[in-house]
Amino acid sequence: MPRFAAEPAYEHGTPEALGVLLVNLGTPAAPTTSAVRRYLRQFLSDPRVVELPRPLWWLILNGYILRTRPARSAEAYRKIWTDRGSPP
């Protein structure tokens, strides 16, 4: 069961519409494996981001994700990183 309850639907009397919301939830400090690992650990440890029982998620995060994703993600970040840092 999710820890964070959704707000009740607001009825405003207009036709239903579909929208897409793009949100930047942060960026690593540098395009390196260690910086990406720190960023992923902080971001994915937020219970509002992943709503799984903490012991189960800790095992998944530390046993698999933080061992495999940082190097591949750092490589992708290096392709778009600029001299001024992460892209705007």
N, C-alpha and C positions, 0 to 999 in steps of 0.2 A: 504494500500500500504506500503511495507517495506521501512523503512528509509534508509537502507544501500543497495545500489545497488550492484548487483553481477558484478564481472569482466567479460568482454567478453571472450568467450571460446577461448582458444589458440589452434591453429591447428599446430601440430608438425609432421604430416605425419606418425605416427606409429599407429598400430592397437589399437582399444579401449581396455582399461583394467579397471578392477574393483579393487578398493583398500579400505581398512578399516583403518581409522585413530582413534586411541584411545588417548584421551587427558585428562589429569588431570586438572580440572579447579579450583582446590583448595580443602581445607580440613578444617573442623572446628578446633578451637584451642584445644578442648577437647571433649570427647564423652558424653557431658551433654546436656540436653534439651536446656538450655540457650545459650550455645556455638553454637549448631547446628542452633538455631533460628537466632542468629547474622549472621552466615555464609550464611544461606539461604536468609536472607533479603538482604545482600550485593550482593550476586551472582545473585539472581533473580531480583534485581532492575536495573541491567545493561541493557540498551535498546538494546544492541547487542545480548543479550541472549533471551529476549522475546520481539518480535516486535508487541505489541498490543498498542492501545491508552493508554497513561499513567493513566488517571483516571480509566479506566476499569481495567487495570492490578493492580493498587493500591488496588481496592476493592477485587479482587480475591486473591491477595497476602496476604493482611492484614486481610481479612474477613474469609478466609478459609485455605489457605496453611500454614501460620505461626501459626495457631491455632491447626492444626492437624498433620502436618508432623514432626516437631522437636522431639517430644517424640518417635515416631516410628523410625525415622532415628537415633536418639541417641542410642536407643537399638541395632540397627544393627551395629553402629560404635563400641559400647562396645565389641561386639563379636570378632572384628578384631584388636582392639587397643592394642598396646604393652606398656611396661614400658617406651620405648623411644619415644612414641607418635604414630602418625598414621603410618600405614604400608608403607614401601618404594614402 
